[in-house]
Amino acid sequence: MKYRQEPSFEHARTPRDGVLLVNLGTPEAPTAGAVRRYLAEFLADPRVVEIPRLVWLPILYGIILAVRPAKSAKKYAQVWTEEGSPLAVHTARQARLLAGLLGERGQPAPRVEYAMRYGQPSVGVALEKLRAEGCARIAVIPLYPQYASSTTASVHDALGAHLARTRHLPDLRFVKHFHDHPGYIAALAGRVRAHWEKNGRGEKLVLSFHGVPRYTLDRGDPYHCECHATARLLSEALGLSAAEVMVTFQSRFGRAEWLQPYTEPSLEARARQRVQRVDVFCAGFVSDCLETLEEIAIGARETFLHAGGKDSLSSTA
């Protein structure tokens, strides 16, 4: 095995602490080419698509990457900002704010970096930046509140692949999930209350989580249960009854059954039942991205209004 070049080791150097935030990733631009590169890396991950490689890769490279990038690029263009991709912009800002907060609590302040599981900056690049700064103890925090093999475990895979070629390993702490952490629940409740104070309250609060295939639940993935745990704790914090809250799952891809109920059909059904307004809250996302800004705030809202709803407002963590 060939090891990569290590940062120089100094015995007198005081070890620093580091924090690595890891989000999913985003194309570098709202263009078909950039989206194709991003999707090729994302959808080739066996954690994301659990179909045998000999079957899946010809479909991915022969069909999906020939058709989907152009369509997805148009969606990204609808939410792109002057600063770039919303997910990248917000993740970078979260890292800066966290660094500032930790810096107020004493010296030496931990070094904070962020990475994307797919795209740039990569997990390996961000990890090496921390090590070059002398970080010997590093907390790795995947920005997925609810654990799923296709998200959180994939970050662990990326860490392992990088560290397999590292001689002097840092002391790592890996945060598996924070779906029921009091601070997380309090932050969600605060966002919902602020939304209600500004816009008024809808007839139902729809908590829309990113979907995953149904077979992941059958095979032991705790994601479905953790989403419902988050919903229950948030409902309790807001003083809502079970009848006032609905849990749904969005972003279905392909023909296989995914976790149900699906978000858009559920919103359409509520509108046809003469529910005039719902509030959609994406409690599993830590920052706005394509799934909250285009899929929910544009696409799902249009579906609700077309089915007879009067208003549909969305918010995210």
N, C-alpha and C positions, 0 to 999 in steps of 0.2 A: 504493500500500500504506500502511495506517495502522499506525504503530508504537505499541506499548504504552508507557506512561509508564516511564521509566528511573529506576533509583536515582540519586541525585545523585552526580556525579563530583567527587572531590576530588583535586587533584594531589599533595597532601602525604600522602595516605592510603596506608599500606603494604598492598599486596595480600595477601590471605589465600588459603590453599588450602582447598578444600572437597571433600567426598566425598558422592556421592549414591548410595545403595543403592536399587535398584528391584526390587520383587517383583511377582508377577502381579496380586494384588488379591483382594478378598473383599467379600461383601455387608456392609452396615452392621448388619444384624440378621438373625436366623434366621427371617424372615417371607417370605411369598410376594411381597409388594410389593418388599421390598429385594432379594430374589434376582432378581426380574424386571428391575429397573433395572440390576443388575450384569450379568446375562446379555445384556441388550440391548446394552450397550456392548462386552462381551467377544466375543459371537458375531457382531457386525456388523463386526468388524475383518477386512478382506480378507486379512490375514496369517494369521488363525486359520482361516477357512473360505474356501478358494480356489474358490468356485463363483461364476459370474457373478452380479452384484448383482440383475439383473432376475429371475433364477431364485430366488436364495437369500432375499432380503429378504421376499417374500410368505410363504415357508415359515417363516422366523424369526418374523415378527410375527403370521402367521395361525394357526400351529400350535404351534411350539415354545414361544413365550412365553405361550401360553394354557394349556399343559399342564405343562411341566417345572418352573416355579418352585415350585409347591406341593410337588411330590415332593422337589425339592432342598432346600427349606426344612426338611423333616422330617429330612433327613440332617444339615444344618448344626446343627439343634437338638440332635442327639445328641452333638456335639463342642464346642458353644459353652461358654465359661467365664464366670465372674463378671466377668472383665476384658474379655470380648468374644471376637471371632474369634481362634482360636489363631494363624493366620497373621499377623494384624495385631499381636497381642500379642508374638509372637516376633520379628517384624521390627523393631518399635520397640525391643525389648530389645537386639537385635543392634546397632542403631545407637547406643544409649547405651553399650554395652560397647566398641564400636569407638572411640567418641569418648574414652572414658576411657583406653583403651590408647594411642591416639595422643597424648593429653595427657601421658602419662608419658614420652614420648620427646623432649620439647623444646617450646619456645615460639617463636612463637605456634602453638598447637595447631590443626590443621585443623578446620574446622566440618563436622559430619556431619549429614546429613538423610536421611530415607527417603521413598520414594514408592511408589505403586501404579500399575501400568500401567493398570488398570481400577479405578475407584473413587477413594477419597480416602485420604491426600492425593495429588493428581495430580502427574504429573511436572513440569508447568509451575509449580504452586504451590510445590513443594519447590525447584525450580531458582531461582525468584525469591527465596525465603528466603535461599538461599546468596548470591545476588548482592547482596541488601540488606545482608548481613553483610560485604560487601566482598570476596567470594571471586572472584578473577579467574582462578584456575586450579582446575578442577573435574574430579575423576575420577568417571566414571559407571560404576557396577558393577551390571549386571543380575544378580540372584541366581539365575541359571541356569548351573550348572557346564558343561553341554554346550550348544553353540550349536544353535539351531533358528531358522528363519525366523519361525515362529509365536510365538516368545517373545523372543529376544534382538533380532532385527531389528525387531520391533514396538516395542521400547523406543527404538531408533534413530529410528524413524518419529515417535514422540511428541516426542522431542527436536527433530527437524527441524521439525515443525509449530509448536512453540512458538518456536523460535529464528528462524523465518522472519519473525516480527514483532518481533524484537529488534534494536535499533540497535547497541549496544555488546556484541559477542559475547564471552563468556568463552573462555579457552583450555581446550578440552575434551580429556580422554583417555578413550576408551571401551574398557572391558575386554570383549573379545569372548567369551572363555570361560576356564575354569580347570579343565577336566576332567582334565588330567594334571599339574596343579601339585603338586609334592612336599608342600607344606603341606596341600593339600586331601586328598590320598591319605593322609597321615599322620593327619589328623583323622578320616577315615572308619575307618581301621584301628583307631584308638584307641577309637572308639565300639563297634565290633564286639567288640574284646577285652574292654571293660568289660561289655558285655552277656553275653558268655560267662562271665566270672568270676562274675557275679551269678546267672545263670540256668542255667548249663551250656550245652553245645554240641549243636545239632541234627545230624541226619544229613546235611543239605545246606544250604548258604547260597544263598538265592534273592535275587538282586539285581533288584529291580523298579523300572524306570524308567517315567516317564510316556510314554504312547504318542503317536504321530503317524501320520497316514495314510501308507500304503506309498508313494504316489506322490511324496511329498516326497523319499524316498531316490532314486527313479528320476530325479527332476529335479535332483539334485545337492546336496541338503541333507546336511551332514556329521553330523547328530545321531546316527544309528544307529551310525556308526563311532566317534564320541566316547564313546557309552555303553559300547561294547565295550572301548574303550581304558581307560576308568575301571575296568571290571570286571577287565581283565587286570592292571592295576597294583595294584588292591586285593588281588587274589588272590595276587600275588607278595609284597606286603607282609605278608600273613597266612600265607604259606607253604602255600597251598592248591593242590591239583591241579585240573585242568580238570574232573575228574569230581565234585569236591566243590562246585562252583559252577555256578549256572544263571542266565542272564540272561533276564528276561521283561519284558513291557511291559503297562502297565495303562491304565485310563481310556478304553477305546475308546468312541467315540460315533458313531452312525449305522450304515449298512449297508456302507460301503466297507471294503476291507481295510486294516488298520493293521499296524504293525510287529509281527512275531510272534517267538517264541510269546507268547500272551496269559497274563497272570499267573494269574487264577482257574482256567481250565481246566488249566493246568500244575500248580497245587497239587492240584487234584482228581485228576489222573492220578497224582501222586506218592502220594497217600493210597491210591488203589486198588492201587498197587504195593506196599502195606504199608510205606511209609515212615512211621514213627511220629511224627517231629517234623522240622520245617524251621524255619529262622530266615529271616525275610523282612526285608531291609534296603533301604530306599528311598534309594539312593545318589545320586539326582539331585535330591533335595529338601534345601534348606538349613534348613528348619524344618517342624515338624509342621503339618498342614493337613487339609482334608477328605479329600484323597487318601490320606494316611497313617493318619489316625485313624479314619475311617469306612470307606473303601473297603478298606483292607488289614487294620487291627487288628480291625474288626468283620465286614465282609462277607466278605473272603477267608478269614478265620479260620473263620467258620461253614461256608463251603464245604468247607474242608479237613477239619474235624471231622465234618461230615455224611457225607463220602466215606470215613470210616474212620480218619482221622488221630487221634492222641492229643493232640497239642499243636501249636500254631503261634504262635510269638512273633515280633513285628515290632519293628523299631527304625528310627529315621531319623537323618539327619545333624543 
